[in-house]
Amino acid sequence: MSTTSYNCTNEAQRAEGLAHAQKAIAAKQVIVMPTDTVYGIAADAFSPQAVATLLAAKGRGRNMPPPVLIPRIGTMEGLAVEISDDARKLAEKYWPGPLTLIFHAQPTLTWDLGDTVGTVALRVPDDQLALDLLTITGPLAVSSANRTGQAAAQTASEARTQLAESVEVYLEGGFRPLEGTDGTPSTIVDATGLRLRVVREGAVSLEEIQRMIPSALGADVEPEMWSPVNLVKNDPVEAAEAAGEAVPAIDLVKKDAAEAATTAAGDAGDTKDSADAKS
């Protein structure tokens, strides 16, 4: 593997770095990118091989699956099922931003993020470089760019010290969030139950969420769980039929990413971007 770093504060290197990162993602390799909290290590969310490489680079097992960063709210529809009105309100309020939402995953998608128990954690990041990358790659599995148990990297250089040659491309965008400050992780909200439940408080407080959604629960309360009516049952015939439906679902996501690319090209600078939940 030929590891390359790009100084993305330089426009020429930024364009070259994004192009190289796109090729690396397509080749099932991993890259390091900035987010609004810390730097993240990213891989194609639809490639089990790439996700396995990401987990191996961090020294992490399948029991700690990475969240998925998406370029805009609309992409959520192709990746999750049974999105409640309350969850949608939070997404519209805080995306792009430091909020991670856990949903039941779209069962027709052919991906393997680890031991997710049929769920997926989604976020629209609040960092322009990350959003520009997501626009050209589509959804990415992203975890903090560090070896498990070590401090999260706040620059690409710090990430390279820990991850070294396991990463194909390092996109350097300066300190995240700011030099001399610690990164604040995203707030994680479980939206798979009858009521929203804040399972980790971060940049968005429980009080803020409850002002919008009074029924939202804290981490110390276990909500009643439910199963979406359109989840695939444990029947081999239905499972085979669902596998055949995977292509349209993925095509929907790719189409959404392409539309986002067109929008970004015509209105560059208006989109925002964000980061991966700290490990």
Secondary structure, DSSP 4 states (H G I P E B T S, - for coil): ---EEEETTSHHHHHHHHHHHHHHHHTT--EEEE-SSSEEEEEETT-HHHHHHHHHHHT--TTSPPPEE-SSGGGHHHHEES--HHHHHHHHHHSSSSEEEEEEEPTT-----SS-TTEEEEE--S-HHHHHHHHHH--EEEEESS-TTSPPPSSHHHHHHHHGGG-SEEEE-S-SS-TTSPPPPPEEEE-SBSS-EEEE-SSS-HHHHHHH-TT-B-TT--PPB---TTSPPS-HHHHHHHHHTHHHHHHHHHHHHHHHHHHHHHSTT------PPP-
